[in-house]
Amino acid sequence: MNNIDKHNRLQEECFSYRVSKNNKVFIYWHEKQVMILKGKESEKFLAKIEKAGTLELQLIMAKITGNFKRGNEKINKVRK
């Protein structure tokens, strides 16, 4: 995990999610909605997170949103 999260941003638990009644998954970054998963995507996500720990969960959501690795989270944090 150290090679993936060199700046320890995932330990801040910046990502969160909420599941609706119809199994849509809403992913949030610093309490701002950034993505909605539905259908097979949401099923795949829910299956992955079933066994994930806190840091693994943060990494899964970071990869799904696609912005974590490019560094866009710094720009968004400043604009917040």
N, CA, C and O atoms as a Tinker XYZ file with bonds, in Angstrom:
   320  protein
     1  N      0.825000   -1.196000    0.000000    73     2
     2  CA     0.000000    0.000000    0.000000    64     1     3
     3  C      0.866000    1.255000    0.000000    63     2     4     5
     4  O      0.447000    2.289000   -0.520000    81     3
     5  N      2.062000    1.181000    0.572000    73     3     6
     6  CA     2.927000    2.354000    0.652000    64     5     7
     7  C      3.301000    2.896000   -0.712000    63     6     8     9
     8  O      3.399000    4.111000   -0.880000    81     7
     9  N      3.513000    2.023000   -1.699000    73     7    10
    10  CA     3.858000    2.483000   -3.039000    64     9    11
    11  C      2.678000    3.154000   -3.730000    63    10    12    13
    12  O      2.876000    3.990000   -4.611000    81    11
    13  N      1.485000    2.811000   -3.356000    73    11    14
    14  CA     0.287000    3.359000   -3.987000    64    13    15
    15  C     -0.083000    4.706000   -3.379000    63    14    16    17
    16  O     -0.419000    5.643000   -4.103000    81    15
    17  N     -0.025000    4.804000   -2.091000    73    15    18
    18  CA    -0.454000    6.014000   -1.371000    64    17    19
    19  C      0.752000    6.670000   -0.706000    63    18    20    21
    20  O      0.883000    6.646000    0.518000    81    19
    21  N      1.620000    7.248000   -1.507000    73    19    22
    22  CA     2.878000    7.794000   -0.998000    64    21    23
    23  C      2.683000    8.996000   -0.083000    63    22    24    25
    24  O      3.521000    9.255000    0.781000    81    23
    25  N      1.602000    9.724000   -0.258000    73    23    26
    26  CA     1.358000   10.928000    0.540000    64    25    27
    27  C      0.350000   10.690000    1.670000    63    26    28    29
    28  O     -0.083000   11.633000    2.332000    81    27
    29  N     -0.016000    9.435000    1.880000    73    27    30
    30  CA    -0.950000    9.035000    2.944000    64    29    31
    31  C     -2.287000    9.767000    2.871000    63    30    32    33
    32  O     -2.878000   10.070000    3.908000    81    31
    33  N     -2.757000   10.045000    1.704000    73    31    34
    34  CA    -4.042000   10.738000    1.557000    64    33    35
    35  C     -5.225000    9.818000    1.865000    63    34    36    37
    36  O     -6.272000   10.279000    2.321000    81    35
    37  N     -5.055000    8.524000    1.616000    73    35    38
    38  CA    -6.160000    7.601000    1.869000    64    37    39
    39  C     -6.417000    7.416000    3.355000    63    38    40    41
    40  O     -7.523000    7.034000    3.741000    81    39
    41  N     -5.439000    7.673000    4.189000    73    39    42
    42  CA    -5.637000    7.560000    5.627000    64    41    43
    43  C     -6.542000    8.670000    6.152000    63    42    44    45
    44  O     -7.091000    8.550000    7.248000    81    43
    45  N     -6.702000    9.737000    5.392000    73    43    46
    46  CA    -7.604000   10.827000    5.782000    64    45    47
    47  C     -9.064000   10.438000    5.611000    63    46    48    49
    48  O     -9.959000   11.153000    6.063000    81    47
    49  N     -9.308000    9.296000    4.953000    73    47    50
    50  CA   -10.657000    8.817000    4.651000    64    49    51
    51  C    -11.461000    9.897000    3.943000    63    50    52    53
    52  O    -12.537000   10.288000    4.396000    81    51
    53  N    -10.925000   10.368000    2.832000    73    51    54
    54  CA   -11.570000   11.437000    2.075000    64    53    55
    55  C    -12.743000   10.935000    1.240000    63    54    56    57
    56  O    -13.603000   11.725000    0.851000    81    55
    57  N    -12.791000    9.631000    0.960000    73    55    58
    58  CA   -13.892000    9.059000    0.189000    64    57    59
    59  C    -14.922000    8.429000    1.114000    63    58    60    61
    60  O    -14.587000    7.876000    2.161000    81    59
    61  N    -16.181000    8.524000    0.705000    73    59    62
    62  CA   -17.265000    7.836000    1.408000    64    61    63
    63  C    -18.287000    7.407000    0.361000    63    62    64    65
    64  O    -18.191000    7.796000   -0.803000    81    63
    65  N    -19.259000    6.611000    0.774000    73    63    66
    66  CA   -20.287000    6.173000   -0.171000    64    65    67
    67  C    -21.604000    5.973000    0.549000    63    66    68    69
    68  O    -21.665000    5.855000    1.773000    81    67
    69  N    -22.659000    5.941000   -0.256000    73    67    70
    70  CA   -24.006000    5.690000    0.258000    64    69    71
    71  C    -24.711000    4.805000   -0.761000    63    70    72    73
    72  O    -24.561000    4.999000   -1.967000    81    71
    73  N    -25.481000    3.832000   -0.274000    73    71    74
    74  CA   -26.220000    2.923000   -1.150000    64    73    75
    75  C    -27.699000    3.244000   -1.025000    63    74    76    77
    76  O    -28.236000    3.301000    0.081000    81    75
    77  N    -28.365000    3.458000   -2.172000    73    75    78
    78  CA   -29.799000    3.763000   -2.159000    64    77    79
    79  C    -30.605000    2.464000   -2.118000    63    78    80    81
    80  O    -30.044000    1.371000   -2.191000    81    79
    81  N    -31.907000    2.597000   -2.001000    73    79    82
    82  CA   -32.790000    1.430000   -1.922000    64    81    83
    83  C    -32.722000    0.573000   -3.186000    63    82    84    85
    84  O    -32.855000   -0.649000   -3.117000    81    83
    85  N    -32.514000    1.211000   -4.335000    73    83    86
    86  CA   -32.457000    0.464000   -5.590000    64    85    87
    87  C    -31.013000    0.107000   -5.979000    63    86    88    89
    88  O    -30.717000   -0.111000   -7.154000    81    87
    89  N    -30.123000    0.049000   -4.984000    73    87    90
    90  CA   -28.718000   -0.364000   -5.116000    64    89    91
    91  C    -27.861000    0.565000   -5.965000    63    90    92    93
    92  O    -26.832000    0.134000   -6.484000    81    91
    93  N    -28.247000    1.803000   -6.118000    73    91    94
    94  CA   -27.335000    2.781000   -6.711000    64    93    95
    95  C    -26.330000    3.155000   -5.633000    63    94    96    97
    96  O    -26.685000    3.307000   -4.465000    81    95
    97  N    -25.070000    3.302000   -6.035000    73    95    98
    98  CA   -24.015000    3.660000   -5.095000    64    97    99
    99  C    -23.554000    5.074000   -5.413000    63    98   100   101
   100  O    -23.136000    5.364000   -6.534000    81    99
   101  N    -23.633000    5.946000   -4.422000    73    99   102
   102  CA   -23.198000    7.326000   -4.563000    64   101   103
   103  C    -21.840000    7.441000   -3.871000    63   102   104   105
   104  O    -21.727000    7.172000   -2.676000    81   103
   105  N    -20.815000    7.838000   -4.617000    73   103   106
   106  CA   -19.474000    7.976000   -4.067000    64   105   107
   107  C    -19.175000    9.448000   -3.854000    63   106   108   109
   108  O    -19.404000   10.279000   -4.732000    81   107
   109  N    -18.658000    9.754000   -2.672000    73   107   110
   110  CA   -18.373000   11.136000   -2.280000    64   109   111
   111  C    -16.892000   11.306000   -2.013000    63   110   112   113
   112  O    -16.227000   10.393000   -1.524000    81   111
   113  N    -16.387000   12.471000   -2.336000    73   111   114
   114  CA   -15.027000   12.862000   -2.003000    64   113   115
   115  C    -15.121000   14.141000   -1.189000    63   114   116   117
   116  O    -15.581000   15.166000   -1.693000    81   115
   117  N    -14.693000   14.092000    0.050000    73   115   118
   118  CA   -14.842000   15.208000    0.993000    64   117   119
   119  C    -16.281000   15.717000    1.001000    63   118   120   121
   120  O    -16.536000   16.917000    0.899000    81   119
   121  N    -17.211000   14.775000    1.125000    73   119   122
   122  CA   -18.646000   15.039000    1.241000    64   121   123
   123  C    -19.262000   15.657000   -0.006000    63   122   124   125
   124  O    -20.388000   16.151000    0.053000    81   123
   125  N    -18.565000   15.645000   -1.119000    73   123   126
   126  CA   -19.084000   16.139000   -2.388000    64   125   127
   127  C    -19.273000   14.938000   -3.317000    63   126   128   129
   128  O    -18.338000   14.171000   -3.544000    81   127
   129  N    -20.481000   14.779000   -3.848000    73   127   130
   130  CA   -20.765000   13.641000   -4.711000    64   129   131
   131  C    -19.948000   13.746000   -6.000000    63   130   132   133
   132  O    -19.986000   14.763000   -6.694000    81   131
   133  N    -19.209000   12.674000   -6.308000    73   131   134
   134  CA   -18.373000   12.687000   -7.501000    64   133   135
   135  C    -18.743000   11.603000   -8.506000    63   134   136   137
   136  O    -18.324000   11.667000   -9.661000    81   135
   137  N    -19.523000   10.607000   -8.084000    73   135   138
   138  CA   -19.846000    9.524000   -9.002000    64   137   139
   139  C    -21.062000    8.746000   -8.522000    63   138   140   141
   140  O    -21.315000    8.631000   -7.322000    81   139
   141  N    -21.812000    8.210000   -9.490000    73   139   142
   142  CA   -22.941000    7.326000   -9.192000    64   141   143
   143  C    -22.715000    6.024000   -9.957000    63   142   144   145
   144  O    -22.469000    6.032000  -11.163000    81   143
   145  N    -22.801000    4.918000   -9.245000    73   143   146
   146  CA   -22.696000    3.600000   -9.866000    64   145   147
   147  C    -24.064000    2.945000   -9.837000    63   146   148   149
   148  O    -24.774000    3.020000   -8.834000    81   147
   149  N    -24.434000    2.302000  -10.936000    73   147   150
   150  CA   -25.708000    1.592000  -10.959000    64   149   151
   151  C    -25.560000    0.320000  -11.770000    63   150   152   153
   152  O    -24.603000    0.164000  -12.528000    81   151
   153  N    -26.495000   -0.574000  -11.610000    73   151   154
   154  CA   -26.474000   -1.837000  -12.340000    64   153   155
   155  C    -25.305000   -2.719000  -11.957000    63   154   156   157
   156  O    -24.995000   -2.898000  -10.779000    81   155
   157  N    -24.660000   -3.266000  -12.977000    73   155   158
   158  CA   -23.542000   -4.189000  -12.746000    64   157   159
   159  C    -22.360000   -3.506000  -12.065000    63   158   160   161
   160  O    -21.647000   -4.133000  -11.281000    81   159
   161  N    -22.148000   -2.224000  -12.362000    73   159   162
   162  CA   -21.049000   -1.498000  -11.718000    64   161   163
   163  C    -21.242000   -1.432000  -10.211000    63   162   164   165
   164  O    -20.297000   -1.640000   -9.449000    81   163
   165  N    -22.464000   -1.143000   -9.782000    73   163   166
   166  CA   -22.716000   -1.055000   -8.342000    64   165   167
   167  C    -22.621000   -2.435000   -7.689000    63   166   168   169
   168  O    -22.112000   -2.553000   -6.575000    81   167
   169  N    -23.099000   -3.466000   -8.360000    73   167   170
   170  CA   -23.000000   -4.829000   -7.824000    64   169   171
   171  C    -21.537000   -5.235000   -7.648000    63   170   172   173
   172  O    -21.167000   -5.820000   -6.630000    81   171
   173  N    -20.713000   -4.921000   -8.639000    73   171   174
   174  CA   -19.286000   -5.248000   -8.580000    64   173   175
   175  C    -18.619000   -4.494000   -7.427000    63   174   176   177
   176  O    -17.816000   -5.069000   -6.692000    81   175
   177  N    -18.949000   -3.212000   -7.268000    73   175   178
   178  CA   -18.402000   -2.400000   -6.194000    64   177   179
   179  C    -18.792000   -2.966000   -4.831000    63   178   180   181
   180  O    -17.938000   -3.117000   -3.958000    81   179
   181  N    -20.063000   -3.278000   -4.643000    73   179   182
   182  CA   -20.545000   -3.793000   -3.365000    64   181   183
   183  C    -19.901000   -5.132000   -3.021000    63   182   184   185
   184  O    -19.633000   -5.414000   -1.854000    81   183
   185  N    -19.653000   -5.959000   -4.043000    73   183   186
   186  CA   -18.985000   -7.240000   -3.808000    64   185   187
   187  C    -17.532000   -7.018000   -3.375000    63   186   188   189
   188  O    -17.030000   -7.725000   -2.501000    81   187
   189  N    -16.859000   -6.042000   -3.985000    73   187   190
   190  CA   -15.456000   -5.759000   -3.639000    64   189   191
   191  C    -15.317000   -5.240000   -2.216000    63   190   192   193
   192  O    -14.397000   -5.634000   -1.499000    81   191
   193  N    -16.217000   -4.366000   -1.806000    73   191   194
   194  CA   -16.057000   -3.720000   -0.505000    64   193   195
   195  C    -16.491000   -4.599000    0.658000    63   194   196   197
   196  O    -16.210000   -4.285000    1.814000    81   195
   197  N    -17.174000   -5.697000    0.361000    73   195   198
   198  CA   -17.643000   -6.590000    1.413000    64   197   199
   199  C    -16.519000   -7.048000    2.335000    63   198   200   201
   200  O    -16.706000   -7.145000    3.548000    81   199
   201  N    -15.363000   -7.328000    1.763000    73   199   202
   202  CA   -14.237000   -7.870000    2.532000    64   201   203
   203  C    -13.123000   -6.851000    2.734000    63   202   204   205
   204  O    -12.078000   -7.184000    3.293000    81   203
   205  N    -13.329000   -5.627000    2.292000    73   203   206
   206  CA   -12.260000   -4.626000    2.331000    64   205   207
   207  C    -12.163000   -3.945000    3.687000    63   206   208   209
   208  O    -13.166000   -3.699000    4.357000    81   207
   209  N    -10.936000   -3.649000    4.070000    73   207   210
   210  CA   -10.687000   -2.852000    5.264000    64   209   211
   211  C    -10.824000   -1.375000    4.921000    63   210   212   213
   212  O    -11.175000   -1.028000    3.793000    81   211
   213  N    -10.553000   -0.517000    5.873000    73   211   214
   214  CA   -10.729000    0.919000    5.683000    64   213   215
   215  C     -9.845000    1.465000    4.566000    63   214   216   217
   216  O    -10.333000    2.162000    3.677000    81   215
   217  N     -8.558000    1.158000    4.604000    73   215   218
   218  CA    -7.653000    1.665000    3.562000    64   217   219
   219  C     -7.960000    1.049000    2.205000    63   218   220   221
   220  O     -7.890000    1.730000    1.182000    81   219
   221  N     -8.299000   -0.227000    2.194000    73   219   222
   222  CA    -8.657000   -0.879000    0.933000    64   221   223
   223  C     -9.899000   -0.250000    0.336000    63   222   224   225
   224  O     -9.974000   -0.045000   -0.875000    81   223
   225  N    -10.869000    0.057000    1.174000    73   223   226
   226  CA   -12.095000    0.708000    0.718000    64   225   227
   227  C    -11.792000    2.067000    0.099000    63   226   228   229
   228  O    -12.338000    2.418000   -0.947000    81   227
   229  N    -10.912000    2.831000    0.755000    73   227   230
   230  CA   -10.516000    4.133000    0.213000    64   229   231
   231  C     -9.833000    3.968000   -1.148000    63   230   232   233
   232  O    -10.088000    4.747000   -2.066000    81   231
   233  N     -8.976000    2.968000   -1.279000    73   231   234
   234  CA    -8.277000    2.722000   -2.534000    64   233   235
   235  C     -9.237000    2.308000   -3.637000    63   234   236   237
   236  O     -9.106000    2.756000   -4.776000    81   235
   237  N    -10.194000    1.464000   -3.311000    73   235   238
   238  CA   -11.189000    1.033000   -4.294000    64   237   239
   239  C    -11.958000    2.240000   -4.825000    63   238   240   241
   240  O    -12.135000    2.379000   -6.035000    81   239
   241  N    -12.412000    3.108000   -3.930000    73   239   242
   242  CA   -13.163000    4.281000   -4.367000    64   241   243
   243  C    -12.282000    5.255000   -5.136000    63   242   244   245
   244  O    -12.746000    5.890000   -6.083000    81   243
   245  N    -11.026000    5.382000   -4.746000    73   243   246
   246  CA   -10.099000    6.264000   -5.469000    64   245   247
   247  C     -9.886000    5.768000   -6.896000    63   246   248   249
   248  O     -9.852000    6.560000   -7.838000    81   247
   249  N     -9.745000    4.459000   -7.046000    73   247   250
   250  CA    -9.542000    3.896000   -8.381000    64   249   251
   251  C    -10.794000    4.041000   -9.239000    63   250   252   253
   252  O    -10.700000    4.338000  -10.430000    81   251
   253  N    -11.953000    3.835000   -8.647000    73   251   254
   254  CA   -13.196000    3.940000   -9.408000    64   253   255
   255  C    -13.417000    5.365000   -9.914000    63   254   256   257
   256  O    -13.837000    5.559000  -11.055000    81   255
   257  N    -13.143000    6.342000   -9.086000    73   255   258
   258  CA   -13.353000    7.730000   -9.514000    64   257   259
   259  C    -12.325000    8.145000  -10.555000    63   258   260   261
   260  O    -12.599000    9.013000  -11.383000    81   259
   261  N    -11.131000    7.526000  -10.522000    73   259   262
   262  CA   -10.129000    7.798000  -11.532000    64   261   263
   263  C     -9.349000    9.080000  -11.335000    63   262   264   265
   264  O     -8.461000    9.371000  -12.137000    81   263
   265  N     -9.635000    9.857000  -10.311000    73   263   266
   266  CA    -8.960000   11.135000  -10.128000    64   265   267
   267  C     -7.819000   11.084000   -9.138000    63   266   268   269
   268  O     -6.965000   11.970000   -9.142000    81   267
   269  N     -7.782000   10.092000   -8.305000    73   267   270
   270  CA    -6.787000   10.057000   -7.234000    64   269   271
   271  C     -5.364000    9.993000   -7.764000    63   270   272   273
   272  O     -4.494000   10.725000   -7.292000    81   271
   273  N     -5.123000    9.140000   -8.725000    73   271   274
   274  CA    -3.764000    8.914000   -9.195000    64   273   275
   275  C     -3.208000   10.099000   -9.990000    63   274   276   277
   276  O     -1.992000   10.291000  -10.027000    81   275
   277  N     -4.063000   10.890000  -10.619000    73   275   278
   278  CA    -3.603000   12.023000  -11.413000    64   277   279
   279  C     -3.323000   13.252000  -10.571000    63   278   280   281
   280  O     -2.737000   14.216000  -11.064000    81   279
   281  N     -3.729000   13.237000   -9.311000    73   279   282
   282  CA    -3.461000   14.378000   -8.448000    64   281   283
   283  C     -4.547000   15.424000   -8.470000    63   282   284   285
   284  O     -4.363000   16.498000   -7.897000    81   283
   285  N     -5.678000   15.156000   -9.111000    73   283   286
   286  CA    -6.754000   16.139000   -9.179000    64   285   287
   287  C     -7.344000   16.448000   -7.812000    63   286   288   289
   288  O     -7.976000   17.488000   -7.625000    81   287
   289  N     -7.137000   15.542000   -6.849000    73   287   290
   290  CA    -7.715000   15.783000   -5.532000    64   289   291
   291  C     -7.113000   17.026000   -4.883000    63   290   292   293
   292  O     -7.771000   17.676000   -4.071000    81   291
   293  N     -5.870000   17.365000   -5.230000    73   291   294
   294  CA    -5.271000   18.588000   -4.682000    64   293   295
   295  C     -5.977000   19.824000   -5.209000    63   294   296   297
   296  O     -6.267000   20.750000   -4.451000    81   295
   297  N     -6.255000   19.840000   -6.503000    73   295   298
   298  CA    -6.925000   20.980000   -7.125000    64   297   299
   299  C     -8.318000   21.152000   -6.542000    63   298   300   301
   300  O     -8.715000   22.264000   -6.194000    81   299
   301  N     -9.066000   20.052000   -6.435000    73   299   302
   302  CA   -10.413000   20.129000   -5.896000    64   301   303
   303  C    -10.424000   20.592000   -4.445000    63   302   304   305
   304  O    -11.323000   21.321000   -4.027000    81   303
   305  N     -9.437000   20.172000   -3.691000    73   303   306
   306  CA    -9.380000   20.537000   -2.274000    64   305   307
   307  C     -9.187000   22.038000   -2.126000    63   306   308   309
   308  O     -9.765000   22.648000   -1.226000    81   307
   309  N     -8.393000   22.637000   -2.986000    73   307   310
   310  CA    -8.150000   24.075000   -2.922000    64   309   311
   311  C     -9.404000   24.845000   -3.303000    63   310   312   313
   312  O     -9.708000   25.871000   -2.694000    81   311
   313  N    -10.134000   24.366000   -4.297000    73   311   314
   314  CA   -11.341000   25.046000   -4.773000    64   313   315
   315  C    -12.512000   24.908000   -3.818000    63   314   316   317
   316  O    -13.483000   25.657000   -3.928000    81   315
   317  N    -12.445000   23.984000   -2.898000    73   315   318
   318  CA   -13.562000   23.678000   -2.009000    64   317   319
   319  C    -14.028000   24.865000   -1.218000    63   318   320
   320  O    -14.965000   24.751000   -0.427000    81   319
